[in-house]
Amino acid sequence: MTSQPILKPATESTDTMKIADLPSDVHELISDGTAIPAHPLALNASRELDRRRQRALSRYYIDAGSGGLAVGVHTTQFEIREASLYQPVLELAAQSAADWTDRPLAMIAGVAGRTAQAVAEAKTAAALGYHAALVSPAPFRNASDDELIEHCSAVAGVMPIIGFYLQPAVGGRVLSVDFWRRFASLDNVLAIKIAPFHRHRTLDVVRGVIAARAEDRVALYTGNDDHIVGDLLTPFTHRRDGEDVTLRIVGGLLGQWSVWTKAAVDLHARCRAAVAGDADVPAALLALDAQMTDINAAVFDVAHDFAGVIAGCHEILRRQGLLEGIWCLDPGEGLSPGQADELTRVTKDYPHLTDDSFVALHLDRWLND
């Protein structure tokens, strides 16, 4: 452990935190590509924050080799805002990271709500030393593109932002190539999380970034938990001005990676190594795409339209001992019928994509140090 903080809190200045203000090693980490888990919320049986286990989760993700933490996002439960837990949870993750390691970590804060709320949350995150805000489009589901662009620009006036193509099934909306061109053209855009769970719409983001001539400054991250390996291995080549431009998705910011994270980090590294040279991608690596998709169907409860998505993540962490239970802030959220059996099946079928032995080896230290 280290007593030196890895995060430098923002000052009370009203100046915008620009991408150029980020620590160079953090900017390089995000640009080159890394594995970032979406941080769950640890609760006790009274549905109150379990600080000990929340801290243990952060330590787990760090020791698993993740390149950062995404906090205050969907997997953290949007209800933390109504429960007055947004700032405490972000602060706990930031301090846990600073106390546990001195290596660079990309600290990403989810910001939600309409513009006034999102800007206020970005200011909170910046003051806590976070590096970027992941902007939820959910409150703008029925708004115009102009309104959403204006909203993103306002948040970018506080700190660097990461765009988020959220799938319509969980509150997102369809966004055009032109929207993503306009978004990628904004100042202070650091990356885009592509999570429409839809191949055509994934291509729309890539085309928009290329049209904006932003391919050298906006990093692409997969949020397509149903197609993780495929996203990381695919060269996306499109024409611009009569020439081919190729982009790659360099990392993942994923709810799926909140579980079995050590295996996820290793998988990300294998994918990045496979596309670094001119050799063909091994068929065995391609086969993992379908296996990861099968795992995700169980964890995210695809059979019931994602009703048990957060509970599914919690159940894996509970079985490993990291969480005491699967409680959510909403008492109505839990596992769907048959979901527990599906989780057992995929755990048994794909042991090479789990990290249960790694967690068992370090659990006591994460919980008790």
Disulfide bonds with the S-S distance in Angstrom:
none
